[in-house]
Amino acid sequence: MNTEIIGIIITYVVTVLLAIPLAMYIAKVFKGENTWSDFMRPIERIFFKLSGINPKEDMNWKQFLKALLTVNLVWFVIGFGLLFFQAYLPLNPDSNPNQSPDLAFNTIISFVVNCDLQHYSGETGLTYFTQLFVITFLMFTSAATGMAALIALFNGLKTKTTNSLGNFWDIFVKANTRILLPTATIVATILIFNGTPASYSGKDSIVTLQGDGVQVSRGPAAGMIAIKMLGTNGGGWFGANTAHPFENPNYLTNAAESISILLIPIALVFALGYYLNRKKFAYVIFGIMTLFFLTFVSINVHYETAGNPAIAKMGISEPTGSMEGKEVRIGPAASAYWSIATTSTSNGSVNAMHDSLTPISGGVAMLDMMINALYGGVGVGFLNFFIFIIIAVFISGLMVGRTPEFMGHKVEAREVKIAALIALLSPLLILAGTALASYLFMQYPNADWAVKPGSWLNNPGHHGFSEILYEYTSSNANNGSGFEGLGDNNIWWNVSTGFVLILGRFLPIIGPIAIVGLLANKKYIPESSGTLKTDSLTFGAMILAIIVIVTALSYFPALALGPIAEYFSIY
Amino acid sequence: MKKYLLPSIKITIILSILFGGLFPLALACIAKLAPGKGDGVKVTYNGKVVGYELIGQKFTKDKYFWGRPSAVDYNAAGSGGSNRGPSNPEYLKQVQNRIDTFLVHNPTITKSEIPAELVTASGSGLDPNISPKGAAVQAARVAKVRNISLEKVNELITKHTEHHTLGPTTINLLKLNVALDELK
């Protein structure tokens, strides 16, 4: 037990220590300074030439968004086709079938938007071809899309007055070749040498020691698993995700993967400091995020290692903690840590089944996704946090009776309206979706659908409600983890979460980019004694208060009906 | 949008060759140097493959150490947990049944000695491990059925207990059971 706590602390400290040099490197890459990875430059030039792209062309915020959205649309169309016809394509040793139209719709959206909500199991729902050319491909490119949006935001804040946010293609390709590809290669190699499959062999049939005939799924999984961690994607090669012993062979790989989840999101917060030369501001933001993160980790570690009281009542011993849905080699403490790392960052991979977490841990995981800005998804995490910053700037301005300013630009009605709309979007999508699904479940349990609403849930009562709430929360946050007991591979869930995924991804990208595009166009106002200092502890406390108030007001009633009510039923 | 459409399609094709084709292919080559050559590390008994080191197996016979309950019955064609919530009455009844079954097969054990892992399903349904406590409570049964001394069984448990600098102490169940069969 003690070494398990020490294990978590070491994992977190190593993550931060690795994130600092990575942040310096990321800032250098996007500033265009020389780095060790410049050997990639000729290759990138070939990419641009073949694609007919001029990487030096400046883009304003509208052009930037158009390029970003166009390429995402192309992925959606091609990917949908490949999933829908996967049975006819090569690299299908297990003869897996085509995806149904609604499942293909949900799957392709979910991977384009970096969510990886999986309404299928990897062993039977995909072929090696689609695992590699759709899923692995999108795990790189969707993360690079998020990073490109973030760098555009940095560019807008960096220059005093500008139209240009940089070139989308240039940032996007470099995010892939300079940051994601090298890190993914390292992590994949670690996994391979610890036993994760990487060959193209199909399922193996064996007779076990006791004499049962079983099959063992395999495949070229190592690379996909590495990028799924680093790119805050989270979709598993296998159905059980990172709880599967092939995806996560031992405690060491578990630590390496835990580090990979948080590495780039934390590095991007520090990169802001190096890129904009505002290190103190980056530390303040990092401090707020870390305060939330460590609080959440402590709560979940406490409840998971304490065990399930309903099981303790039966008179057996829970020496390590609650073990339902967990793995012996990882243990409840490291799984509790992971449950927060994965929900903080919109990663969504799991090394324990969240449906079986004790009530408060499950609730905190949901709360973490409702905030969705604590380190956050690659790139988009900070975009979400930026919305909280704008609201904090605005409210602070009102409190002292001055026109609010942020980094030398006046924040006016238009920007605040956009920020407020984006901030209200999450509660709308999550709560409206949950309300609608709950209504169907209660009023039409026997509706004549392929899967009747009455048989959606795997658990009765409050926990069943939590399954619904978790699914929409995870979709809106583009997280991808689930209370997987939910019967979600049917038209209602595939389509309704599909739309939540799209809105929950692109509006929170478009909003902040529009705000920063508008801000950057305005006249620069040099700092004076009347300027609100955004890199101060006071302002940090202000952001913290905004986050707490917005989330508490929006979600407390829903959380009270689910996890909190369940807590009081067994404790 | 039209201006960006053609470049979008072209860069998509190029990057999908890189990430869908070359990247996994390069890793498959690296894996040739790793144990198991990227196919997964196998365990053999009497020269025959009886399983994978990392993939748990079902053991129901009294002469073997048992592993954890599995939501997929240890068929690694798939994987997954039970997804039962902690307060689900049906689930709690199931755990109670497992406890009762365990006590019938291990009459010398008192209830409080049973570690939770032996009566709760793992996340993957393929957990290859149990803890030393999980093995200890079964030692008497295995010794009796196999007609060997308890010391001998305990010796094997100790030999197969893997202590790690960090993280839980584990026993690879398949290897432990293979070692039991090899005793003869």
Contacts between the chains, C-beta under 8 A, distances in Angstrom:
chain1	res1	chain2	res2	distance
A	3	B	164	7.9
A	3	B	165	7.4
A	3	B	166	5.3
A	3	B	167	6.6
A	4	B	166	7.6
A	4	B	167	6.4
A	4	B	168	6.6
A	6	B	166	6.5
A	7	B	166	4.1
A	7	B	167	5.5
A	10	B	166	6.9
A	47	B	11	6.7
A	47	B	14	5.4
A	47	B	15	7.7
A	50	B	10	6.2
A	50	B	14	6.1
A	51	B	7	4.9
A	51	B	10	3.9
A	51	B	11	4.4
A	51	B	14	6.5
A	52	B	6	6.3
A	52	B	7	5.4
A	52	B	10	6.4
A	53	B	7	4.9
A	53	B	11	6.9
A	66	B	1	5.7
A	66	B	3	7.9
A	66	B	4	5.9
A	67	B	4	4.7
A	67	B	7	8.0
A	67	B	8	7.6
A	69	B	1	7.6
A	70	B	1	5.2
A	70	B	4	4.1
A	70	B	5	5.9
A	70	B	8	4.9
A	71	B	4	7.1
A	71	B	8	4.0
A	71	B	11	6.9
A	71	B	12	6.8
A	73	B	8	7.8
A	74	B	5	7.3
A	74	B	8	4.5
A	74	B	9	5.6
A	74	B	12	5.4
A	75	B	12	6.4
A	78	B	12	6.7
A	121	B	78	5.9
A	121	B	79	7.4
A	121	B	80	7.1
A	123	B	77	6.2
A	123	B	78	5.1
A	123	B	79	6.8
A	124	B	77	7.8
A	124	B	78	6.8
A	132	B	19	7.8
A	132	B	20	4.3
A	132	B	21	7.4
A	132	B	24	5.4
A	133	B	16	5.4
A	133	B	20	3.5
A	133	B	21	7.5
A	134	B	20	7.7
A	136	B	19	5.6
A	136	B	20	5.9
A	136	B	23	7.2
A	136	B	24	6.8
A	137	B	15	6.7
A	137	B	16	4.7
A	137	B	19	4.6
A	137	B	20	4.8
A	140	B	15	7.2
A	140	B	19	4.9
A	141	B	12	7.9
A	141	B	15	6.2
A	141	B	19	7.6
A	169	B	7	6.9
A	169	B	11	7.0
A	173	B	11	7.3
A	173	B	15	8.0
A	176	B	15	6.6
A	176	B	19	7.8
A	181	B	18	7.9
A	181	B	19	8.0
A	181	B	23	7.3
A	184	B	23	7.7
A	185	B	23	7.8
A	185	B	26	7.9
A	185	B	27	7.7
A	188	B	27	5.3
A	189	B	27	7.6
A	189	B	30	6.0
A	192	B	27	6.5
A	192	B	30	6.0
A	192	B	31	4.8
A	192	B	34	4.9
A	192	B	38	6.6
A	193	B	34	4.9
A	193	B	35	7.5
A	195	B	34	7.9
A	195	B	35	6.9
A	195	B	36	6.3
A	195	B	40	6.9
A	195	B	41	5.5
A	195	B	53	7.0
A	195	B	54	5.4
A	197	B	31	7.8
A	197	B	36	7.9
A	197	B	38	5.8
A	197	B	39	6.3
A	197	B	40	5.2
A	198	B	24	7.4
A	198	B	27	4.9
A	198	B	28	5.2
A	198	B	30	7.3
A	198	B	31	3.7
A	198	B	34	7.7
A	198	B	38	3.9
A	199	B	28	5.4
A	199	B	31	6.0
A	199	B	37	6.7
A	199	B	38	3.7
A	199	B	39	5.1
A	200	B	28	6.4
A	201	B	39	5.3
A	203	B	77	6.3
A	204	B	39	7.8
A	204	B	40	7.6
A	204	B	52	8.0
A	206	B	49	6.0
A	206	B	50	7.1
A	206	B	51	6.0
A	206	B	52	7.7
A	207	B	50	7.2
A	208	B	50	6.2
A	208	B	51	5.6
A	208	B	57	4.4
A	208	B	58	6.9
A	208	B	74	7.8
A	209	B	45	6.4
A	209	B	50	4.5
A	209	B	51	6.4
A	209	B	57	6.3
A	209	B	59	7.7
A	209	B	64	7.5
A	209	B	174	6.5
A	209	B	177	5.7
A	209	B	178	6.3
A	209	B	181	7.0
A	210	B	57	6.8
A	210	B	58	6.6
A	210	B	59	5.7
A	210	B	60	7.1
A	210	B	61	6.0
A	210	B	64	6.5
A	212	B	57	7.4
A	212	B	58	5.9
A	212	B	74	7.7
A	214	B	57	7.5
A	214	B	58	8.0
A	214	B	74	6.5
A	214	B	75	4.7
A	214	B	76	6.1
A	214	B	77	7.2
A	215	B	75	6.5
A	215	B	76	6.4
A	215	B	77	3.9
A	216	B	40	6.9
A	216	B	52	5.8
A	216	B	55	5.6
A	216	B	76	4.2
A	216	B	77	7.4
A	217	B	76	6.0
A	217	B	77	5.8
A	217	B	78	7.3
A	217	B	79	7.6
A	218	B	39	6.5
A	218	B	40	5.8
A	220	B	24	4.4
A	220	B	27	7.0
A	220	B	28	5.8
A	220	B	38	8.0
A	222	B	27	5.4
A	222	B	31	7.0
A	222	B	38	7.7
A	223	B	23	5.3
A	223	B	24	4.8
A	223	B	27	4.7
A	224	B	24	7.5
A	227	B	19	8.0
A	238	B	79	5.0
A	238	B	124	7.8
A	239	B	78	5.7
A	239	B	79	4.7
A	239	B	80	5.0
A	240	B	79	3.7
A	240	B	80	5.1
A	240	B	81	6.7
A	240	B	123	6.0
A	240	B	124	4.0
A	240	B	125	6.6
A	240	B	126	7.3
A	243	B	79	7.9
A	243	B	81	7.0
A	243	B	122	7.3
A	243	B	123	3.3
A	243	B	124	4.4
A	244	B	79	5.1
A	244	B	124	4.6
A	244	B	126	6.6
A	245	B	54	4.1
A	245	B	55	6.2
A	245	B	56	7.3
A	245	B	124	6.1
A	245	B	126	5.8
A	245	B	127	7.2
A	245	B	128	5.5
A	246	B	40	6.7
A	246	B	54	6.0
A	246	B	55	7.4
A	249	B	54	5.5
A	250	B	164	7.8
A	250	B	167	7.9
A	251	B	164	5.6
A	251	B	166	6.1
A	251	B	167	3.2
A	251	B	168	7.3
A	254	B	167	7.5
A	255	B	166	7.4
A	307	B	116	6.9
A	308	B	86	4.6
A	308	B	116	8.0
A	310	B	86	6.1
A	310	B	87	6.2
A	310	B	92	5.6
A	311	B	86	7.8
A	311	B	92	7.5
A	311	B	95	6.2
A	311	B	116	6.0
A	311	B	120	7.3
A	314	B	92	7.7
A	314	B	95	6.6
A	314	B	96	5.9
A	314	B	99	6.1
A	314	B	111	7.7
A	315	B	99	7.9
A	315	B	111	4.5
A	315	B	112	5.9
A	316	B	99	6.1
A	316	B	111	5.9
A	316	B	112	6.7
A	316	B	114	4.4
A	316	B	115	7.3
A	316	B	116	6.0
A	316	B	119	6.6
A	317	B	112	5.7
A	317	B	113	6.9
A	317	B	114	6.7
A	317	B	115	5.7
A	317	B	116	6.9
A	317	B	133	8.0
A	318	B	115	7.5
A	318	B	116	4.4
A	319	B	115	5.5
A	319	B	116	7.6
A	319	B	131	7.5
A	319	B	133	6.2
A	320	B	115	7.8
A	320	B	116	7.7
A	320	B	117	7.5
A	320	B	131	7.3
A	320	B	168	6.5
A	322	B	86	7.1
A	322	B	116	7.4
A	322	B	120	8.0
A	323	B	68	8.0
A	323	B	115	8.0
A	323	B	116	4.5
A	323	B	117	4.6
A	323	B	120	4.5
A	323	B	122	7.9
A	324	B	81	7.7
A	324	B	82	6.8
A	324	B	84	6.5
A	324	B	86	7.1
A	324	B	91	8.0
A	324	B	116	8.0
A	324	B	120	4.1
A	324	B	121	6.3
A	325	B	81	4.3
A	325	B	82	6.9
A	325	B	83	7.2
A	325	B	84	8.0
A	325	B	120	7.8
A	325	B	121	7.0
A	325	B	122	7.3
A	325	B	123	4.7
A	326	B	120	8.0
A	326	B	122	6.8
A	326	B	123	5.6
A	327	B	122	5.6
A	327	B	123	5.5
A	327	B	124	6.4
A	327	B	127	5.2
A	327	B	129	7.4
A	328	B	68	7.3
A	328	B	117	5.8
A	328	B	122	7.4
A	328	B	127	5.7
A	328	B	129	3.9
A	328	B	130	6.1
A	328	B	131	5.8
A	328	B	134	7.7
A	328	B	168	6.3
A	328	B	170	5.8
A	329	B	127	7.8
A	329	B	128	7.8
A	329	B	129	5.1
A	329	B	167	7.0
A	329	B	168	6.5
A	329	B	170	5.1
A	330	B	167	7.2
A	330	B	168	7.5
A	331	B	167	6.3
A	331	B	168	4.3
A	334	B	167	6.9
A	335	B	123	8.0
A	350	B	123	7.5
A	351	B	123	7.0
A	352	B	81	7.9
A	352	B	123	4.9
A	353	B	80	7.9
A	353	B	81	3.7
A	353	B	82	7.5
A	353	B	83	5.6
A	353	B	123	4.9
A	355	B	81	7.4
A	355	B	83	3.9
A	355	B	84	7.2
A	355	B	85	6.3
A	356	B	81	6.4
A	356	B	82	6.8
A	356	B	83	6.5
A	356	B	84	5.9
A	356	B	85	6.6
A	356	B	86	6.7
A	356	B	123	8.0
A	357	B	86	7.6
A	358	B	86	5.3
A	359	B	86	6.5
A	359	B	87	7.2
A	458	B	83	5.2
A	458	B	84	7.2
A	458	B	85	7.8
A	459	B	83	7.8
A	459	B	84	6.6
A	459	B	85	4.0
A	459	B	87	7.9
A	459	B	88	4.8
A	459	B	91	7.8
A	460	B	88	6.6
A	460	B	89	7.5
A	460	B	90	7.9
A	461	B	87	7.1
A	462	B	87	7.4
A	463	B	85	3.5
A	463	B	86	7.7
A	463	B	87	5.9
A	463	B	88	6.5
A	464	B	85	8.0
A	466	B	85	7.5
A	483	B	83	7.0
A	484	B	80	7.3
A	484	B	81	7.4
A	484	B	83	5.0
A	485	B	83	3.3
A	485	B	84	7.2
A	485	B	85	7.5
A	566	B	85	7.2
A	566	B	86	7.6
A	566	B	87	5.4
A	569	B	87	5.4
A	570	B	86	6.4
A	570	B	87	4.7
